[in-house]
Amino acid sequence: MMTTSIKSARSLLFGLAVASGLLASVAQVTAQEFRAGEPIGAVNEAGVRVPMSANVKVYGSFHFSESCTFDAERNLILAMNNGERGDGTENDGFVSLINPDGSVHTPKWIGVTRDGLELHHPLGSAVRNGVLYTVDVGYVRSFDLATGQPLKSVAVPGSTILNGIAVTDDGSVYASNTRNPELIYKITADDEVSVFAEGAPLNVPNGVAIDTDGNVVVVNIDDNAVITYNLDGEVVKTEYAAEGGNDGVVILPDGTKYVSSVRFGSVSEIKPGEEATIIASGIPSAASMCYDSVQHQLVIPMNPNYSLAFIPL
């Protein structure tokens, strides 16, 4: 009996010590400041972190990347990664920095730690005026483009799956809600949320972009419509991609539109006043692409394939 009591007491003390240690660790983590990830490197035998040498290239670093956007200042692609895609509570989404040739710059830039960070399953993304925007499980989140520091998280009540996103110069966000209710939300720079457009011709809306006139352009998944709204929410133009099932839309300064079909793996080119033509095909799960304005190429995440496709223009 005495031996059992001693063992029980020791177990209790050990349990309390472990619990105290865990609590201390949690407190320590909570107290830490947000930190962005560093470019690829390793600590050498002398204990010094050494950047990866220029004669080495690494590819990959994706975990269900659904969208990308481009930072022209740093000449880097920002790939949004969904993490485990469970019930939406994992908080394991992250952002990779990718070189224009597809090699990895920083495997986890935003998301290397979770300190001060909430990012679950980021889908569409956009860059505007030094800010990275993304939609993420009922929120529009923003980050400082230079440091990765989280800025704001704005809840969008009533949303079911926020998907595509575009941002105007005044900081207004236009985000598609793909599942019922199928609509486009507007979130102002002052965090006011309203419905910008709903109903036909929206048909499972996905990708969103801003055209050269400041209009909002939306593509549908369930048909091949490419819909242009003015800022009053009125349809001013409807064009058509070569195939339906569309996800991404990119608009060049000359007005040319590129549309990626996540269902059928093609990229349509729509030049002003002309019908669409397919410029690339056979791309599995061609999701929300971005335009690399320095190398003049399209970059297309391929969702469960954990990879990016590159199309020179």
For each residue, the residues with C-beta under 8 A, 3 or more apart:
1: 4 5
2: 5 6
3: 6 7
4: 1 7 8
5: 1 2 8 9
6: 2 3 9 10
7: 3 4 10 11
8: 4 5 11 12
9: 5 6 12 13
10: 6 7 13 14
11: 7 8 14 15
12: 8 9 15 16
13: 9 10 16 17
14: 10 11 17 18
15: 11 12 18 19
16: 12 13 19 20
17: 13 14 20 21
18: 14 15 21 22
19: 15 16 22 23
20: 16 17 23 24
21: 17 18 24 25
22: 18 19 25 26
23: 19 20 26 27
24: 20 21 27 28
25: 21 22 28 29
26: 22 23 29 30
27: 23 24 30 31
28: 24 25 31 32
29: 25 26 32 115
30: 26 27 115
31: 27 28
32: 28 29 35 113 115 116
33: 115 116
34: 113 115 116 117 148 149 150
35: 32 112 113 115
36: 109 110 112 147 148 149
37: 106 107 108 109 110 111 112 148
38: 41 49 106 112
39: 51 52 97 105 106
40: 51 52 58 104 105 106 107
41: 38 49 50 51 52
42: 49 50 52
43: 47 48 49 50
44: 47 48 49 50
45:
46:
47: 43 44
48: 43 44
49: 38 41 42 43 44
50: 41 42 43 44
51: 39 40 41
52: 39 40 41 42 56 58
53: 56
54:
55:
56: 52 53
57: 101 103
58: 40 52 61 103 104
59: 102 103 104
60: 104 306 307
61: 58 79 96 98 104 107 108
62: 65 79 81 96 301 306 307 308
63: 81 82 83 84 94 306
64: 81 82 83 85 303 304 306
65: 62 68 79 80 81 82 96 287 301 302 303 306 307 308
66: 80 82 122 123 124 287 288 301 303
67: 79 80 122 123 124 125 134 248 287 288 289 290 301
68: 65 77 78 79 80 98 125 288 289 290 299 300 301 308
69: 77 78 125 126 127 132 290
70: 76 77 78 127 290 291 292 293 294 299
71: 74 75 76 77 78 127 145
72: 75 293 294
73: 145
74: 71 97
75: 71 72 100 294
76: 70 71 97 98 99 100 105
77: 68 69 70 71 97 98 99 100 290 292 299 308
78: 68 69 70 71 95 96 97 98 109 125 127 132
79: 61 62 65 67 68 95 96 97 98 301 308
80: 65 66 67 68 93 95 122 123 124 125 134 301
81: 62 63 64 65 93 94 95 96 111 122
82: 63 64 65 66 85 93 121 122 123
83: 63 64 90 92 93 94 120 121
84: 63 90 92
85: 64 82 90 121
86: 89 90
87: 90
88: 120 121 137
89: 86 120
90: 83 84 85 86 87 93 120
91: 114 117 118 119 120
92: 83 84 111 120
93: 80 81 82 83 90 111 119 120 121 122 136
94: 63 81 83 108 109 110 111 112 119
95: 78 79 80 81 108 109 110 111 119 122 132 143 148
96: 61 62 65 78 79 81 104 105 106 107 108 109
97: 39 74 76 77 78 79 104 105 106 109
98: 61 68 76 77 78 79 102 103 104 105 299 308
99: 76 77 102 103 104 105
100: 75 76 77 292 294 295 297
101: 57
102: 59 98 99 308 310
103: 57 58 59 98 99
104: 40 58 59 60 61 96 97 98 99 107
105: 39 40 76 96 97 98 99
106: 37 38 39 40 96 97 109
107: 37 40 61 96 104
108: 37 61 94 95 96 111 112
109: 36 37 78 94 95 96 97 106 112 148
110: 36 37 94 95 117 119 143 148
111: 37 81 92 93 94 95 108 114 117 119
112: 35 36 37 38 94 108 109
113: 32 34 35 117
114: 91 111 117
115: 29 30 32 33 34 35
116: 32 33 34 150
117: 34 91 110 111 113 114 150
118: 91 141 150 153
119: 91 93 94 95 110 111 122 134 136 141
120: 83 88 89 90 91 92 93 136 137
121: 82 83 85 88 93 136 137
122: 66 67 80 81 82 93 95 119 125 134 135 136 141
123: 66 67 80 82 134 135 136 161 162 163 164 165 288
124: 66 67 80 134 135 162 163 164 165 175 176 207 208 288
125: 67 68 69 78 80 122 132 133 134 135 165 288 290
126: 69 132 133 134 165 166 167 173
127: 69 70 71 78 131 132 133 145 167
128: 131 133 167 168 169 171
129: 169 171
130: 144 145 146
131: 127 128 142 143 144 145 151 167 171
132: 69 78 95 125 126 127 142 143 144 145 148
133: 125 126 127 128 140 141 142 165 167 173
134: 67 80 119 122 123 124 125 126 140 141 142 143 165
135: 122 123 124 125 139 140 141 162 163 164 165 175
136: 93 119 120 121 122 123 139 140 141 162
137: 88 120 121 162
138: 155 156 159 162
139: 135 136 153 154 155 156 162
140: 133 134 135 136 152 153 154 156 162 165 173 175 187
141: 118 119 122 133 134 135 136 150 152 153 154
142: 131 132 133 134 150 151 152 153
143: 95 110 131 132 134 148 149 150 151
144: 130 131 132 147 148 149 151
145: 71 73 127 130 131 132
146: 130
147: 36 144
148: 34 36 37 95 109 110 132 143 144
149: 34 36 143 144
150: 34 116 117 118 141 142 143 153
151: 131 142 143 144
152: 140 141 142 191
153: 118 139 140 141 142 150
154: 139 140 141 187 191 193
155: 138 139 193
156: 138 139 140 159 162 175 177 185 187 193
157: 193
158: 181
159: 138 156 162 175 177 185
160: 177 178 179 180 181
161: 123 177 178 179
162: 123 124 135 136 137 138 139 140 156 159 165 175 176 177 178 185
163: 123 124 135 175 176 177 178 205 206 207
164: 123 124 135 175 176 178 205 206 207 208 218 219 247 249 288
165: 123 124 125 126 133 134 135 140 162 173 174 175 176 208
166: 126 173 174 208 209 210 216 217
167: 126 127 128 131 133 171 172 173 174 210
168: 128 171 172 174 210 214 231
169: 128 129 214
170: 189
171: 128 129 131 167 168 188 189
172: 167 168 186 187 188 189
173: 126 133 140 165 166 167 185 186 187 188
174: 165 166 167 168 184 185 186 196 208 210 216
175: 124 135 140 156 159 162 163 164 165 184 185 187 208
176: 124 162 163 164 165 183 184 185 205 206 207 208 218
177: 156 159 160 161 162 163 181 182 183 184 185 205
178: 160 161 162 163 164 182 204 205 206 221
179: 160 161 182
180: 160
181: 158 160 177 198
182: 177 178 179 198 202 203 204 205
183: 176 177 195 196 197 198 199 202 205
184: 174 175 176 177 195 196 197 198 202 205 208 216 218 229
185: 156 159 162 173 174 175 176 177 193 194 195 196
186: 172 173 174 193 194 195 196
187: 140 154 156 172 173 175 191 192 193
188: 171 172 173 191 192
189: 170 171 172
190:
191: 152 154 187 188
192: 187 188
193: 154 155 156 157 185 186 187
194: 185 186
195: 183 184 185 186 198
196: 174 183 184 185 186 216 229 233
197: 183 184 202 216 218 229 233
198: 181 182 183 184 195 202
199: 183 202
200: 203
201: 220 225 227 235 238
202: 182 183 184 197 198 199 205 218 220 227
203: 182 200 220 221 222 223 225
204: 178 182 220 221 222
205: 163 164 176 177 178 182 183 184 202 208 218 219 220 221
206: 163 164 176 178 218 219 220 221 246 247 248 262 288
207: 124 163 164 176 218 219 246 247 248 249 259 260 288
208: 124 164 165 166 174 175 176 184 205 216 217 218 249
209: 166 216 217 249 250 251 257
210: 166 167 168 174 214 215 216 217 251
211: 214 215 216 217 228 251 255
212: 251 253 254 255
213:
214: 168 169 210 211 231
215: 210 211 228 229 230 231 236
216: 166 174 184 196 197 208 209 210 211 228 229 230 231
217: 166 208 209 210 211 226 227 228 229 249 251 257
218: 164 176 184 197 202 205 206 207 208 226 227 229 249
219: 164 205 206 207 225 226 227 241 246 247 248 249 259
220: 201 202 203 204 205 206 223 224 225 227 244 246
221: 178 203 204 205 206 244 245 246 247 262 263
222: 203 204 244 245
223: 203 220 244
224: 220 240 241 242 243 244 246
225: 201 203 219 220 238 239 240
226: 217 218 219 238 239 240 241 246 249 257 259 270
227: 201 202 217 218 219 220 235 237 238
228: 211 215 216 217 235 236 237 238 239
229: 184 196 197 215 216 217 218 233 234 235 236
230: 215 216 233 234 236
231: 168 214 215 216
232:
233: 196 197 229 230
234: 229 230
235: 201 227 228 229 238
236: 215 228 229 230
237: 227 228
238: 201 225 226 227 228 235
239: 225 226 228 257 270 276
240: 224 225 226 275 276
241: 219 224 226 244 246 259 261 268 270 276
242: 224 266 268 276 277 278
243: 224 246 261 263 264 266 268 278
244: 220 221 222 223 224 241 261 263 264
245: 221 222 261 262 263 264
246: 206 207 219 220 221 224 226 241 243 249 259 260 261 262 263 268
247: 164 206 207 219 221 260 261 262 286 287 288 289
248: 67 206 207 219 258 259 260 262 286 287 288 289 290 300
249: 164 207 208 209 217 218 219 226 246 257 258 259 260
250: 209 257 258 289 290 291 298
251: 209 210 211 212 217 255 256 257 258
252: 255 256 257 258 291
253: 212
254: 212 272
255: 211 212 251 252 271 272
256: 251 252 269 270 271 272
257: 209 217 226 239 249 250 251 252 268 269 270
258: 248 249 250 251 252 267 268 269 270 279 289 291 298
259: 207 219 226 241 246 248 249 267 268 270 276
260: 207 246 247 248 249 266 267 283 286 287 288 289 298 300
261: 241 243 244 245 246 247 264 265 266 267 268 286
262: 206 221 245 246 247 248 285 286 287 303
263: 221 243 244 245 246
264: 243 244 245 261
265: 261 281 282 283 284 285 286
266: 242 243 260 261 278 280 281 282 283 286
267: 258 259 260 261 278 279 280 281 283 286 289 298 300 311
268: 241 242 243 246 257 258 259 261 276 277 278 279
269: 256 257 258 276 277 278 279
270: 226 239 241 256 257 258 259 274 275 276
271: 255 256 274
272: 254 255 256
273:
274: 270 271 277
275: 240 270
276: 239 240 241 242 259 268 269 270
277: 242 268 269 274
278: 242 243 266 267 268 269 281
279: 258 267 268 269 311
280: 266 267 283 309 311
281: 265 266 267 278
282: 265 266
283: 260 265 266 267 280 286 300 302 309
284: 265 302 305
285: 262 265 302 303 304 305
286: 247 248 260 261 262 265 266 267 283 289 300 302 309
287: 65 66 67 247 248 260 262 300 301 302 303
288: 66 67 68 123 124 125 164 206 207 247 248 260 301
289: 67 68 247 248 250 258 260 267 286 298 299 300 301
290: 67 68 69 70 77 125 248 250 298 299
291: 70 250 252 258 297 298 299
292: 70 77 100 295 296 297 298 299
293: 70 72 296
294: 70 72 75 100
295: 100 292 312
296: 292 293 312 313
297: 100 291 292 310 311 312 313
298: 250 258 260 267 289 290 291 292 310 311 313
299: 68 70 77 98 289 290 291 292 308 309 310
300: 68 248 260 267 283 286 287 289 308 309 310 311
301: 62 65 66 67 68 79 80 287 288 289 307 308
302: 65 283 284 285 286 287 305 306 307 308 309
303: 64 65 66 262 285 287
304: 64 285
305: 284 285 302
306: 60 62 63 64 65 302
307: 60 62 65 301 302
308: 62 65 68 77 79 98 102 299 300 301 302
309: 280 283 286 299 300 302
310: 102 297 298 299 300
311: 267 279 280 297 298 300
312: 295 296 297
313: 296 297 298
